[in-house]
Amino acid sequence: MDIEVLILAQLMKGAKHGYEIKKNIIFVMGNDKIVNNNSLYPKLKLFEKRKWVIKKTEIQERRPKRYVYSITTEGEERFNTCLTEFTLETIRIDNEWSIRLAYYELLDQETRRRLLDYRETYMNEKLDHLQQLSKVVGNSEDMDYSEELYFYTRSMVLREIELIKELSRKLEA
């Protein structure tokens, strides 16, 4: 997963310095492995080159200078493209689904519908696969993993299907 959309999303909410962008992404995604200085700053430099962001130097008393990044109109357009362009294969990736769910309110009706349809398709495929696996649950000779993992995974899939149906109902209202 490219962190492009996550960085741009932070800047959509206002100018920020690098550490603040990183901290907010980690908070939103609940994963400290998703972004680090070696991935963040080269992306910001690339964004600056592409004119998606503007970097300003902020002088601080008794502290090193820091850079504050602001999104440009081109950056806003790129963010919207990143968020709205996806395929069924993309939405099979949990992080890609999570990103779009995190910024769900920024999606238009048509994009929301497509997102929910794609993820529901994937979750139903996953549920079908689990139902096939259920035939071997309890038979330790044929089981590739524990019964606990099977039931945990199944409950998570069912909960996600409920969420998708709930969001779909709200979309149709």
Salt bridges, closest charged atoms under 4 A:
ASP2 OD1 - LYS43 NZ 2.91
GLU4 OE2 - ARG78 NH2 2.73
GLU20 OE1 - HIS17 NE2 3.78
ASP32 OD1 - LYS33 NZ 3.99
GLU48 OE1 - LYS55 NZ 3.87
GLU58 OE1 - ARG66 NE 2.67
GLU89 OE2 - ARG92 NE 3.23
ASP94 OD1 - ARG119 NH2 2.66
GLU96 OE1 - ARG100 NH1 2.72
ASP117 OD1 - ARG113 NH1 3.03
GLU125 OE1 - ARG92 NH2 2.65
GLU160 OE2 - ARG119 NE 2.40
GLU162 OE1 - ARG159 NH1 3.72
GLU166 OE2 - LYS170 NZ 3.80
GLU172 OE2 - ARG113 NH2 3.70
